[in-house]
Amino acid sequence: MVYSRPSSLPVPTVWHRFTARGVTLRVQDLTQQQVEPAVRLLLQHFTADEPPCKYIEINKHPGAVAELEKLWRNTIKDQLSLVCVEDVDEPKEIVGVNVLTVCSRSDEEEEFKTENRIWAKLFGAVELVGKSVDIFARFGVQRYLTAYGLVVAPPWRGCGIGGEILRARIPLCKALGIKVTATVFTAAASQAVAKKAGFHDLFQISYEELAQRGFRFPGVEENTKYSKLMALEII
Ligand SMILES: CC(C)(COP(=O)(O)OP(=O)(O)OC[C@H]1O[C@@H](n2cnc3c(N)ncnc32)[C@H](O)[C@@H]1OP(=O)(O)O)[C@@H](O)C(=O)NCCC(=O)NCCS
């Protein structure tokens, strides 16, 4: 059965508060009203800066961008995604987004197929890394929290907000009764913030090797050497 958020958990719940650049920020569930600005932030800045998207120049391929947008919009419907905003009644901007979902052992395995060659490389590479370890067997769990996109708005980068968004997964997982979160981190920057937030490496593959396997993102190595599957156990 596909996982659904327990109805006992109100939306939005605030999962974490912290201060960055003298401003108090909060990480909360992404609300219905925040869907469009959150997707806009992802479309503008994830596609431009996430290393595989950047180096394969996804923005020159509207079909691939449409597939990525579809993935985000479908995943957001699970009501598990998080946003970071200023901790005021009506925050003006979205500071960061993390698109989240739960994978269950009982989910039906769907073979990934696409006609779009750019999307085939982008999602294919994430799938290769994501499936490199059987998370259910490794941690003895029936489900885990995973993600399909983390972005911090450029003016807010450089003060660890990505890590604070990742830390918010701990109370979220506790509320959901989930013991593990695992994610493919494709960027050196996100791998660094994930490590600081307590994630550890489960698997890594160099972009050079990914290229040999048909997933080529020309020039990505100047930014990031490895794609990594990383996990955090919730204690
Ligand atoms: C990933 C992202 C959310 C991190 O933003 P952030 O929380 O502001 O990150 P910070 O700048 O505070 O920290 C990044 C860390 O990575 C390091 N880093 C950044 N780029 C790096 C690179 N190319 N190689 C190695 N380390 C790098 C920084 O030095 C910093 O470490 P430090 O705090 O020890 O100095 C942001 O860069 C982003 O939105 N990127 C575009 C989308 C993306 O790549 N998402 C991740 C996909 S998995």
Ligand as a Chemical Component Dictionary entry (heavy atoms), coordinates in Angstrom:
data_LIG
# 
_chem_comp.id                   LIG 
_chem_comp.type                 NON-POLYMER 
_chem_comp.pdbx_formal_charge   0 
_chem_comp.three_letter_code    LIG 
# 
loop_
_chem_comp_atom.comp_id 
_chem_comp_atom.atom_id 
_chem_comp_atom.alt_atom_id 
_chem_comp_atom.type_symbol 
_chem_comp_atom.charge 
_chem_comp_atom.model_Cartn_x 
_chem_comp_atom.model_Cartn_y 
_chem_comp_atom.model_Cartn_z 
_chem_comp_atom.pdbx_ordinal 
LIG C1  C1  C 0 22.883 22.279 -1.696 1  
LIG C2  C2  C 0 22.394 23.571 -1.087 2  
LIG C3  C3  C 0 20.963 23.412 -0.620 3  
LIG C4  C4  C 0 23.275 23.899 0.096  4  
LIG O1  O1  O 0 23.002 25.202 0.494  5  
LIG P1  P1  P 0 23.445 25.768 1.945  6  
LIG O2  O2  O 0 22.721 25.036 2.993  7  
LIG O3  O3  O 0 23.317 27.234 1.900  8  
LIG O4  O4  O 0 24.940 25.275 2.012  9  
LIG P2  P2  P 0 26.181 26.044 2.642  10 
LIG O5  O5  O 0 26.724 26.961 1.595  11 
LIG O6  O6  O 0 25.834 26.608 3.960  12 
LIG O7  O7  O 0 27.148 24.821 2.875  13 
LIG C5  C5  C 0 27.622 24.095 1.796  14 
LIG C6  C6  C 0 28.880 23.396 2.214  15 
LIG O8  O8  O 0 29.364 22.700 1.073  16 
LIG C7  C7  C 0 30.651 23.142 0.738  17 
LIG N1  N1  N 0 30.706 23.199 -0.725 18 
LIG C8  C8  C 0 29.985 23.978 -1.548 19 
LIG N2  N2  N 0 30.279 23.714 -2.815 20 
LIG C9  C9  C 0 31.219 22.750 -2.792 21 
LIG C10 C10 C 0 31.933 22.062 -3.801 22 
LIG N3  N3  N 0 31.724 22.302 -5.092 23 
LIG N4  N4  N 0 32.830 21.138 -3.412 24 
LIG C11 C11 C 0 33.045 20.868 -2.114 25 
LIG N5  N5  N 0 32.378 21.489 -1.103 26 
LIG C12 C12 C 0 31.482 22.420 -1.451 27 
LIG C13 C13 C 0 30.776 24.526 1.339  28 
LIG O9  O9  O 0 32.102 24.874 1.593  29 
LIG C14 C14 C 0 29.984 24.358 2.626  30 
LIG O10 O10 O 0 30.733 23.658 3.594  31 
LIG P3  P3  P 0 31.244 24.447 4.912  32 
LIG O11 O11 O 0 30.009 24.884 5.624  33 
LIG O12 O12 O 0 32.017 23.399 5.654  34 
LIG O13 O13 O 0 32.050 25.588 4.403  35 
LIG C15 C15 C 0 22.479 24.748 -2.110 36 
LIG O14 O14 O 0 23.804 24.845 -2.543 37 
LIG C16 C16 C 0 21.569 24.584 -3.306 38 
LIG O15 O15 O 0 20.398 24.932 -3.253 39 
LIG N6  N6  N 0 22.132 24.090 -4.417 40 
LIG C17 C17 C 0 21.407 23.896 -5.675 41 
LIG C18 C18 C 0 20.564 22.636 -5.707 42 
LIG C19 C19 C 0 21.325 21.410 -5.265 43 
LIG O16 O16 O 0 22.426 21.146 -5.694 44 
LIG N7  N7  N 0 20.677 20.635 -4.390 45 
LIG C20 C20 C 0 21.229 19.419 -3.839 46 
LIG C21 C21 C 0 20.885 18.257 -4.656 47 
LIG S1  S1  S 0 21.126 16.748 -3.755 48 
# 
loop_
_chem_comp_bond.comp_id 
_chem_comp_bond.atom_id_1 
_chem_comp_bond.atom_id_2 
_chem_comp_bond.value_order 
_chem_comp_bond.pdbx_ordinal 
LIG C1  C2  SING 1  
LIG C2  C3  SING 2  
LIG C2  C4  SING 3  
LIG C2  C15 SING 4  
LIG C4  O1  SING 5  
LIG O1  P1  SING 6  
LIG P1  O2  DOUB 7  
LIG P1  O3  SING 8  
LIG P1  O4  SING 9  
LIG O4  P2  SING 10 
LIG P2  O5  DOUB 11 
LIG P2  O6  SING 12 
LIG P2  O7  SING 13 
LIG O7  C5  SING 14 
LIG C5  C6  SING 15 
LIG C6  O8  SING 16 
LIG C6  C14 SING 17 
LIG O8  C7  SING 18 
LIG C7  N1  SING 19 
LIG C7  C13 SING 20 
LIG N1  C8  SING 21 
LIG N1  C12 SING 22 
LIG C8  N2  DOUB 23 
LIG N2  C9  SING 24 
LIG C9  C10 SING 25 
LIG C9  C12 DOUB 26 
LIG C10 N3  SING 27 
LIG C10 N4  DOUB 28 
LIG N4  C11 SING 29 
LIG C11 N5  DOUB 30 
LIG N5  C12 SING 31 
LIG C13 O9  SING 32 
LIG C13 C14 SING 33 
LIG C14 O10 SING 34 
LIG O10 P3  SING 35 
LIG P3  O11 DOUB 36 
LIG P3  O12 SING 37 
LIG P3  O13 SING 38 
LIG C15 O14 SING 39 
LIG C15 C16 SING 40 
LIG C16 O15 DOUB 41 
LIG C16 N6  SING 42 
LIG N6  C17 SING 43 
LIG C17 C18 SING 44 
LIG C18 C19 SING 45 
LIG C19 O16 DOUB 46 
LIG C19 N7  SING 47 
LIG N7  C20 SING 48 
LIG C20 C21 SING 49 
LIG C21 S1  SING 50 
# 
